Amino acid sequence: MYLFMVLSLQTLWVTISIAMQHGHYDVCKTLTKSDEGIVWEYMACQPESIDMTQYMNVKLDPPDSTCGDPPETFCAMGNPYMCNNECDANTQELAHPLRLMFDFEGRNPSTFWQSITWKHYPKPLQVNITLSWNKTIELTNNIAITFESGRPEKMVLEKSLDYGRTWQPYQFYAADCLDAFRMEPKSVKDLTHSTVLDIICTEEYSTGYAAHAKTLSFEIKDRFAIFAGPRLHNMASLYSQLDTTKNLRDFFTVTDLRIRLLEPATGATFVDERNLERYFYAISDIKIHGRCKCNLHANSCTYTNNRLACDCEHNTTGQDCDRCKKNYQGQAWSPGSYLTIPKGTANICASSIPSTVQDKKKKQSITTAPPNFDRIKTNSSFLDVANRKQVFPKLALSTVSPAQVSSHKRDCYCHGHSNRCTYIEVVDIVVCVSCRHNTRGQQCEKCKKGFHRNGSAKLDDVNVCIGFDVPKLLVDINCNCTCGLALHFLIGSDNGLLLMDGWKIE
């Protein structure tokens, strides 16, 4: 009995440890007890991973690439010399429309989309299949494409991050990478921490005409395994890398995918011009798992009116929770962070309404926080990661004194360079007044003209903005710098240039 209890407790502890290490991020906020009473604690959160094929639009290019209109014959899959099979779009049993790539059939799909045959050889038989979500999504598992025909000799998988306006290759597939794309063949297993973002050409999926060789993959999990280990046990390492490695999270983020079928399977032989009904594309299943991208500000996503949108928390709004709600623009919007494991950092949008404002409708002073303002214990960061240009009309202003904002410091957050704010009712924002230490801006987050950001100082340091120490030749340069922009000078160089983060000013 004792041994059973010990083993049970040990199993429970291992389960809890794994869950904490993985950091599922499925809770956006929780009530917790503090010195101020029961308050909200906010955490980074994201929706669960689901089958994304049920929420996408599919487009075929050319649009008349599906077989059956007019009816045509093709050769059997198992025996390419039996060419008495028929595709007819007007007969349900003989039709092979696009939707049959995504119908649920279990482990052994039997319905499939099929293209026209290569009857116009030697003109290339090329077909684009575009999958669009009208929403940014994050891929969480391998993309698997199951072919009912032989797998293509040449294919490219492409991605878009701007709703199909521009495209970038994701991976190349060929029976001969050097011949098809002038690329050395590689496997995802050849990738390392430093090459995980490389675009490769693989020959693993473009050979074999047998019935058992049908699936073609884009390996998401193998790339995750570079950071999380072969069995993805160290998810904490992966989440840390997603937060800190430039462009890594974007690599797994898409709005659209495009499958470019460039050459059908020929069975490792030359094209038989006497029997072109043997050559076509047929896809029985496409699996794509992912989640709505909500910038770690939502744990669910809603599909309404043929549109996906995040159910935003943390006082954020937008299809991707990519901006602050009205009345919560007291600091610049920021995405959540996976760190620290397992709760992450919420980076909530703080209230922009002062604790005491003049209510014109009621003609009385409001001395408590606004109704929609949560008094919370937050783990959000006040680091400014985005500068927004604000145009302030010369309209009704109300000055907020230090006494009036003492109970809610987020209402008047000036990085320690001022303790006075002005509330601009028309645009619903709070602006710091009389910024000191050579700073300026809505939150004293920028440097005055003639001063630049001290790269070694934090935003709340009194020496965050320092004067230019440059030759007289450069003194008259009109440099309007913002915090976070480091300046580097080449004093006494041959050409006497000023370098500014890669920009060169004569």
C-alpha positions in Angstrom: 0.0 0.0 0.0 2.8 2.4 0.9 4.7 1.6 -2.3 1.5 2.2 -4.3 1.0 5.6 -2.7 4.7 6.5 -3.3 4.4 5.5 -7.0 1.1 7.4 -7.3 2.6 10.6 -5.8 5.7 10.2 -8.0 3.5 9.8 -11.1 1.5 12.9 -10.1 4.6 14.9 -9.6 6.1 13.9 -12.9 2.8 14.8 -14.6 2.6 18.2 -12.9 6.3 18.9 -13.7 5.8 18.1 -17.4 2.7 20.3 -17.5 4.6 23.2 -15.9 7.6 22.7 -18.1 5.5 22.6 -21.3 3.6 25.8 -20.3 0.3 25.2 -22.1 -0.7 28.9 -21.8 -4.4 28.0 -21.8 -5.4 30.5 -19.0 -5.4 34.2 -19.5 -6.2 35.4 -16.0 -6.9 34.0 -12.6 -8.1 35.3 -9.3 -5.4 35.4 -6.6 -5.1 36.7 -3.1 -2.8 39.6 -2.3 -2.3 42.3 0.3 -5.0 44.3 -1.6 -7.5 41.5 -1.4 -8.7 39.2 -4.2 -7.3 40.6 -7.5 -6.7 39.5 -11.0 -3.4 38.0 -12.1 -2.9 38.1 -15.8 -0.9 35.5 -17.8 0.2 34.9 -21.4 -2.3 32.7 -23.2 -3.0 31.1 -26.6 -5.8 29.0 -28.2 -5.5 25.3 -28.5 -4.1 23.6 -31.6 -6.9 22.4 -33.9 -7.5 21.2 -37.5 -7.3 24.4 -39.5 -8.6 22.9 -42.8 -12.2 23.4 -41.7 -11.8 27.2 -41.6 -10.0 27.9 -44.9 -10.9 28.9 -48.4 -9.5 26.9 -51.3 -8.6 28.3 -54.7 -7.4 26.4 -57.8 -5.3 28.0 -60.5 -5.9 27.5 -63.4 -9.6 27.2 -62.3 -10.3 24.6 -64.9 -7.6 22.2 -63.7 -10.1 19.7 -62.1 -10.9 16.7 -64.3 -14.4 15.9 -65.5 -15.4 19.0 -67.5 -15.5 17.7 -70.2 -15.5 14.0 -69.1 -12.2 12.2 -69.7 -10.6 8.8 -69.2 -7.5 8.1 -67.1 -5.3 5.1 -66.2 -5.9 3.2 -63.0 -3.7 4.0 -60.0 -2.4 0.5 -59.4 -2.1 -0.5 -63.1 -1.1 2.4 -65.4 -2.0 0.3 -68.4 -5.7 0.0 -67.5 -7.0 3.3 -68.9 -10.7 2.8 -68.8 -11.4 4.8 -65.7 -13.6 7.9 -66.2 -13.8 11.3 -64.5 -17.1 13.1 -65.0 -18.0 16.3 -63.0 -21.7 15.8 -63.7 -21.8 12.3 -62.2 -21.4 12.2 -58.4 -19.7 8.8 -58.3 -17.2 9.8 -61.0 -16.5 13.4 -59.9 -13.4 14.5 -58.0 -14.0 18.1 -56.8 -11.6 20.1 -54.6 -13.7 19.5 -51.4 -12.7 15.8 -51.4 -9.2 16.8 -50.3 -10.6 17.8 -46.9 -13.5 15.4 -46.2 -13.1 13.2 -43.1 -12.5 9.6 -44.0 -10.4 8.2 -41.2 -7.1 6.4 -41.7 -7.8 5.2 -45.3 -9.1 8.0 -47.4 -10.9 6.8 -50.6 -12.2 10.0 -52.1 -9.9 12.5 -53.7 -9.5 15.6 -55.9 -8.0 14.9 -59.3 -6.6 17.2 -62.0 -6.9 16.9 -65.7 -4.4 14.5 -67.4 -1.2 15.7 -69.1 -2.9 15.7 -72.5 -1.2 18.8 -73.6 2.4 17.5 -73.2 5.1 18.8 -73.6 3.4 21.9 -72.2 3.9 21.7 -68.4 1.0 20.4 -66.3 1.2 22.9 -63.5 -1.5 23.6 -60.9 -1.6 25.9 -57.8 -3.8 25.1 -54.8 -4.1 28.1 -52.5 -5.3 27.7 -49.0 -6.4 31.0 -47.3 -7.6 31.7 -43.7 -8.0 35.5 -43.9 -6.3 35.4 -40.5 -2.8 34.8 -39.2 -2.4 31.3 -37.9 0.5 29.5 -36.2 1.4 26.1 -37.4 1.8 23.5 -34.6 2.2 20.2 -36.4 3.5 18.7 -39.6 1.6 19.6 -42.8 0.7 16.2 -44.5 -0.4 15.9 -48.1 -1.6 12.5 -49.1 -1.6 11.7 -52.8 -3.9 9.2 -54.4 -1.7 9.3 -57.5 2.1 9.1 -57.4 3.8 11.9 -55.5 4.8 14.8 -57.8 8.3 14.8 -59.4 8.5 18.5 -58.6 6.6 20.6 -56.1 7.0 23.8 -54.1 5.2 24.7 -50.8 4.9 28.4 -50.4 3.7 30.7 -47.6 2.3 34.2 -47.3 2.2 36.5 -44.3 0.2 39.3 -46.0 -2.9 37.5 -47.2 -1.5 36.4 -50.5 0.0 39.6 -51.7 3.5 38.2 -51.6 4.8 34.7 -51.4 8.0 33.0 -50.0 9.1 29.4 -50.5 8.6 27.1 -47.5 10.2 24.0 -49.0 11.1 22.5 -52.4 10.4 18.9 -53.3 11.9 17.1 -56.3 13.1 13.7 -57.4 16.4 15.5 -58.4 16.9 18.8 -56.5 20.0 19.8 -58.5 18.2 19.3 -61.8 14.9 20.8 -60.8 15.9 23.8 -58.6 19.7 23.9 -58.6 19.7 23.1 -54.9 21.7 20.5 -53.0 19.3 18.0 -51.5 18.9 18.2 -47.7 16.8 16.7 -44.9 15.2 18.6 -42.1 17.3 16.4 -39.8 20.4 18.1 -41.2 19.2 21.5 -39.8 20.7 23.0 -36.6 19.9 25.9 -34.2 21.7 28.3 -36.6 20.1 26.9 -39.8 16.5 26.1 -38.6 15.1 28.9 -40.8 16.9 27.7 -44.0 14.7 26.8 -47.0 15.7 23.4 -48.2 15.0 21.0 -51.1 14.3 17.5 -50.2 14.2 14.3 -52.3 12.6 12.2 -49.6 9.0 12.5 -50.9 9.3 12.6 -54.7 10.4 9.0 -55.4 8.4 5.8 -55.4 5.2 5.0 -57.3 4.1 2.3 -54.9 0.8 2.5 -53.1 2.5 2.7 -49.7 4.5 5.9 -50.7 1.7 8.4 -50.8 2.4 11.1 -48.1 4.4 14.3 -48.5 5.2 16.3 -45.4 6.4 19.7 -44.3 8.1 18.9 -41.0 7.1 21.3 -38.3 7.7 19.0 -35.4 11.2 18.1 -36.6 12.1 21.8 -36.5 10.6 22.1 -33.0 12.7 19.1 -31.9 15.9 21.1 -32.7 15.1 23.1 -29.5 12.8 20.8 -27.6 14.5 17.5 -28.1 13.5 14.4 -30.2 10.4 13.7 -28.2 9.5 17.4 -27.6 10.0 17.0 -23.8 11.8 20.3 -23.3 9.1 22.6 -24.5 10.4 25.3 -22.2 13.5 25.6 -24.4 11.3 25.9 -27.5 9.1 28.6 -26.0 12.3 30.5 -24.9 13.7 30.3 -28.4 10.3 31.5 -29.9 10.6 34.5 -27.7 14.2 35.3 -28.3 15.3 34.1 -31.7 14.6 36.6 -34.4 12.0 35.6 -37.0 11.6 32.1 -35.5 7.9 32.6 -34.5 7.2 34.3 -37.9 8.6 31.2 -39.6 5.7 29.1 -38.3 3.1 31.9 -38.9 1.1 32.2 -42.1 -2.1 33.7 -43.5 -2.0 31.6 -46.7 -0.3 28.4 -48.0 0.2 27.6 -51.7 0.9 24.1 -53.1 2.5 24.5 -56.5 2.4 21.2 -58.4 5.0 21.6 -61.1 5.4 18.1 -62.6 3.3 14.9 -62.0 4.8 11.5 -61.1 6.1 9.6 -64.1 7.1 6.4 -62.3 10.8 7.1 -62.7 10.6 6.6 -66.4 10.5 8.9 -69.4 7.1 10.4 -70.3 5.2 8.0 -72.6 3.7 10.3 -75.2 1.4 7.5 -76.4 -0.2 7.1 -73.0 -0.6 10.6 -71.5 -3.7 9.5 -69.5 -1.2 8.0 -67.0 0.0 11.5 -65.8 -2.1 13.7 -63.4 -2.3 14.8 -59.8 -4.7 13.3 -57.3 -4.8 14.4 -53.6 -7.0 12.5 -51.1 -6.2 14.4 -47.9 -4.5 17.5 -46.5 -3.8 17.9 -42.8 -2.9 21.2 -41.3 -2.9 21.8 -37.6 -2.4 25.1 -36.0 -3.9 27.8 -33.8 -5.1 31.4 -34.3 -2.3 33.8 -33.7 -3.6 36.1 -30.9 -0.2 37.5 -29.7 -0.6 35.6 -26.5 -3.6 37.7 -25.5 -6.4 35.1 -26.0 -7.1 31.5 -25.3 -9.9 31.0 -27.8 -10.8 31.9 -31.4 -14.3 32.3 -32.9 -15.5 31.5 -36.4 -18.4 33.7 -37.4 -19.6 34.9 -40.8 -16.8 32.9 -42.5 -14.2 34.8 -40.5 -11.8 33.8 -37.7 -11.1 36.2 -34.9 -9.5 36.0 -31.5 -11.6 36.4 -28.3 -9.2 38.9 -26.9 -8.3 39.4 -23.2 -5.8 41.7 -21.5 -7.7 44.8 -22.6 -6.7 44.2 -26.2 -8.8 44.1 -29.4 -8.5 43.3 -33.1 -8.6 40.2 -35.2 -5.2 39.2 -33.8 -5.5 41.1 -30.4 -3.0 43.5 -32.0 -4.0 46.8 -30.5 -5.3 48.2 -27.2 -9.0 48.7 -26.5 -10.4 52.2 -26.2 -9.7 53.6 -22.7 -6.7 51.2 -22.4 -4.0 53.0 -24.3 -2.0 54.2 -21.3 1.0 52.5 -22.7 2.1 51.2 -26.1 0.6 47.8 -27.1 2.9 44.8 -26.8 2.5 41.1 -27.6 2.6 38.7 -24.7 5.7 36.7 -23.9 6.2 33.0 -23.2 8.7 33.8 -20.6 8.9 33.1 -17.8 7.7 29.5 -18.0 5.0 28.4 -17.3 2.9 31.5 -17.0 4.7 33.9 -19.3 4.1 37.7 -19.3 0.8 39.1 -20.3 1.9 42.7 -21.2 -1.7 43.9 -20.7 -2.9 47.2 -22.0 -3.2 49.7 -19.1 -6.0 52.1 -18.6 -5.6 55.5 -20.1 -8.4 57.2 -18.1 -7.1 59.0 -15.0 -8.6 58.0 -11.6 -10.1 61.5 -11.3 -11.7 63.0 -14.4 -14.5 65.5 -14.9 -17.7 63.7 -15.9 -19.6 66.2 -18.1 -22.8 64.2 -18.1 -23.1 63.9 -14.3 -21.3 67.1 -13.5 -19.5 65.5 -10.6 -16.0 64.3 -9.8 -15.2 60.6 -10.1 -12.7 59.7 -7.5 -12.6 55.9 -8.0 -11.2 53.9 -10.9 -13.4 53.7 -14.0 -16.0 50.8 -14.0 -14.1 48.8 -16.6 -10.7 49.2 -14.9 -9.6 46.1 -13.1 -7.5 46.6 -10.0 -5.1 43.8 -10.7 -1.8 42.2 -9.7 -0.2 42.1 -13.1 3.0 40.6 -14.4 3.0 42.9 -17.4 6.1 44.7 -18.6 6.2 48.5 -19.1 9.0 48.3 -21.7 8.0 50.3 -24.7 8.3 48.1 -27.8 6.4 50.3 -30.3 6.4 54.0 -30.9 3.2 55.5 -32.2 2.9 59.0 -33.6 0.0 60.8 -31.9 -1.6 64.0 -33.2 -3.1 65.9 -30.3 -5.8 68.4 -31.1 -5.9 71.6 -29.1 -9.1 70.7 -27.3 -10.4 70.2 -23.7 -7.6 69.1 -21.5 -7.6 68.1 -17.8 -4.4 68.1 -15.8 -3.9 65.2 -13.5 -1.8 65.9 -10.4 0.5 63.4 -8.6 -2.1 63.0 -5.8 -4.8 62.1 -8.2 -2.8 59.3 -9.9 -1.1 57.9 -6.8 -3.6 55.0 -6.5 -3.2 53.9 -10.1 0.3 54.7 -11.3 -0.4 53.1 -14.7 -2.7 56.0 -15.5 0.3 58.4 -15.5 3.3 56.4 -16.5 6.2 58.5 -17.6 9.2 56.2 -16.9 10.1 58.3 -13.9 10.7 61.5 -15.9 7.5 63.3 -14.9 4.8 63.0 -12.3 2.2 65.1 -14.1 -0.1 64.0 -16.9 -2.7 65.6 -19.1 -5.9 63.8 -20.1 -7.1 64.5 -23.6 -10.8 63.5 -23.6 -11.3 63.7 -27.3 -8.8 61.0 -28.1 -9.0 59.2 -24.8 -5.3 59.2 -23.9 -3.1 60.4 -21.1 0.1 62.4 -22.0 3.0 63.1 -19.7 3.6 66.8 -18.9 7.0 68.6 -18.4 9.2 65.6 -19.1 12.6 65.9 -17.5 16.0 64.5 -18.1 16.0 65.6 -21.8 13.0 63.4 -22.6 9.8 64.0 -24.4 6.8 62.0 -25.8 3.5 60.6 -24.6 5.3 58.7 -21.8 8.6 60.6 -21.8 9.9 57.7 -23.9 11.7 59.8 -26.6 14.7 62.0 -26.5 14.6 65.8 -27.1 16.1 67.3 -30.2 19.9 67.4 -29.8 19.9 64.3 -27.5 20.1 60.6 -28.3 19.3 57.4 -26.5 22.0 56.1 -24.1 22.2 52.5 -25.2 23.5 51.3 -21.8 20.7 53.0 -19.8 17.1 51.8 -19.2 14.1 53.9 -20.1 13.6 55.0 -16.5 17.3 56.0 -16.0 17.9 59.8 -15.5 20.7 59.5 -18.1 18.7 57.8 -20.7 19.1 60.7 -23.1 22.5 62.2 -23.5 23.9 65.0 -25.7 25.9 64.5 -28.9 29.6 64.4 -28.4 30.6 64.9 -32.0 32.8 67.3 -34.1 31.5 70.7 -35.1 31.0 69.3 -38.6 28.1 67.2 -37.3 26.6 69.4 -34.7 24.0 71.0 -37.0 22.5 67.6 -38.1 18.8 67.6 -37.4 18.5 64.2 -35.7 15.1 63.6 -34.1 15.8 60.3 -32.2 13.5 58.0 -30.3 14.3 55.8 -27.4 15.5 52.4 -28.5 17.5 53.8 -31.5 21.2 53.5 -30.9 23.6 55.9 -32.6 27.1 55.1 -33.6 29.6 57.7 -34.8 32.7 57.3 -36.9 34.8 60.1 -35.5 37.8 61.1 -37.6 37.0 58.6 -40.4 38.1 59.3 -43.9 34.7 60.2 -45.2 33.4 61.9 -42.0 30.0 60.0 -42.0 27.5 59.5 -39.3 26.2 56.0 -39.0 22.8 55.5 -37.5 21.8 51.8 -37.0 22.7 51.0 -40.6 21.6 54.3 -42.1 24.3 56.5 -43.5 23.9 60.3 -43.5 26.2 62.4 -45.5 
